[in-house]
């Protein structure tokens, strides 16, 4: 059965190019030129859409707002649908913000259709990985915090903590290198979907700040991800 792609893109020429290319590669594409139109399609086809390709700049609302609305919808299955953002902006902070809003990947314009196809395949494949119940036994546990690599799940006090793909990749890297001081370049390389950047330090600091907000009891006084000034960060081995 063909995968269902929702394309939210207001440029008709680009939308046609993407739709034709994905259709040629056996995907069914549903196109929306406005953010609200895309949300309406997603609500109607909530169990059918396998992935959303979302433009950052839309006439009625920006892609960040659309992404927030999708991730914030707790009443149906749409809040878990994978999202790839299309952006013409090259600023690292914009890309990081999109990922932290809940996007699974991004691709900067202009791009080759085959690159988008490759990213779609990778993201869909990642989301289709089965969540095996017995994977819970393979957790990385630090006090009340547990990381489950096979199921891409995180819990604190046995309660689930929802992380984006990039947040999980970063936390998993910390967990597998606990006690070691890691510089920002090492942490950047741990997130393979990110492109090279001339402002890696800023991008990593944004990632760390948002991750701390999710896993620290007090993000202003972190006990899990410790800042080692002048060097980088350390994930505490002994946690409560």
Residue pairs with C-beta under 8 A, 6 or more apart in sequence:
2 26
2 27
2 28
3 26
3 27
3 28
3 50
3 51
3 124
4 27
4 28
4 30
4 45
4 48
4 49
4 50
4 51
5 22
5 27
5 28
5 29
5 30
5 49
5 50
5 51
5 52
5 53
5 120
6 29
6 30
6 32
6 38
6 41
6 42
6 45
6 49
6 51
6 52
6 53
6 81
7 15
7 18
7 19
7 22
7 29
7 30
7 31
7 32
7 52
7 53
8 32
8 33
8 34
8 35
8 37
8 38
8 52
8 53
8 54
8 55
8 58
8 63
8 66
9 15
9 18
9 31
9 32
9 33
9 53
9 55
9 86
10 33
10 34
10 55
10 57
10 58
10 59
11 55
12 33
14 109
15 31
15 33
17 113
18 29
18 53
18 113
18 116
19 29
19 31
21 113
21 114
21 116
21 117
22 29
22 113
22 117
22 120
23 29
25 117
27 120
30 41
30 45
30 49
32 38
32 40
32 41
33 59
34 58
34 59
34 60
35 58
35 60
35 61
35 62
35 63
35 65
35 66
36 60
36 61
38 52
38 54
38 66
39 66
39 69
39 70
41 49
42 49
42 52
42 70
42 78
42 81
43 76
43 78
46 76
46 77
46 78
47 77
49 78
49 81
50 81
50 82
50 124
51 81
51 82
51 83
51 84
51 120
51 123
51 124
52 70
52 81
52 82
52 83
52 84
53 84
53 86
53 116
53 120
54 63
54 66
54 67
54 83
54 84
54 85
54 86
54 103
55 63
55 85
55 86
55 87
56 62
56 63
56 64
56 85
56 86
56 87
56 88
56 89
56 94
56 98
57 63
57 87
57 88
58 66
63 85
63 86
63 87
63 98
64 97
64 98
64 101
67 83
67 85
67 98
67 101
67 102
67 103
68 101
68 102
70 78
70 79
70 81
70 83
70 102
71 79
71 101
71 102
72 79
73 79
82 104
82 123
82 124
82 126
82 127
83 102
83 103
83 104
83 105
84 103
84 104
84 105
84 106
84 107
84 116
84 119
84 120
84 123
85 98
85 103
85 105
85 106
85 107
86 106
86 107
86 109
86 111
87 94
87 95
87 98
87 106
87 107
87 108
87 109
88 108
88 109
89 95
89 108
90 108
92 197
92 198
92 199
92 200
92 202
92 203
93 199
93 202
93 203
93 206
95 106
95 108
95 194
95 203
96 203
96 206
96 207
97 206
98 106
99 105
99 106
99 164
99 165
99 166
100 164
100 166
100 167
100 206
100 207
100 210
102 164
103 164
104 123
104 126
104 127
104 164
104 165
105 119
105 122
105 123
105 165
105 193
106 193
107 115
107 116
107 119
108 195
119 193
123 165
126 165
129 150
129 152
131 150
131 151
131 152
131 153
132 150
132 151
135 148
135 149
135 150
135 151
136 148
136 151
138 148
138 149
138 150
139 146
139 147
139 148
140 146
140 147
140 148
140 149
140 172
140 175
140 176
141 147
142 175
142 178
142 224
142 235
142 236
142 237
142 238
142 239
143 238
143 239
143 240
144 156
144 157
144 239
144 240
145 154
145 155
145 156
145 215
145 224
145 239
146 154
146 155
146 156
146 158
147 153
147 154
147 171
147 172
147 175
148 154
148 155
149 172
152 165
152 168
153 160
154 160
154 161
154 163
154 168
154 171
154 215
155 161
156 215
161 214
161 215
162 214
163 171
163 211
163 214
165 193
166 191
166 193
166 194
166 207
167 207
167 210
167 211
167 214
169 190
169 191
169 192
170 187
170 190
170 191
170 207
170 208
170 211
171 211
171 215
173 182
173 187
173 190
174 182
174 225
174 233
174 235
175 235
177 235
178 235
178 236
178 237
179 234
179 235
179 236
179 237
180 234
180 235
181 228
181 231
181 232
181 233
181 234
182 232
182 233
182 234
182 235
183 231
183 232
184 200
184 201
184 204
184 205
184 232
185 200
186 232
187 204
187 207
187 208
187 232
187 233
188 194
188 197
188 200
188 203
188 204
191 207
194 203
197 203
208 225
208 233
209 219
211 225
212 219
212 222
212 224
212 225
213 219
215 224
215 225
216 222
216 223
216 224
216 225
217 223
223 236
223 239
223 240
224 235
224 236
224 239
225 233
225 234
225 235
225 236
226 233
226 234
226 235
226 236
227 233
228 234
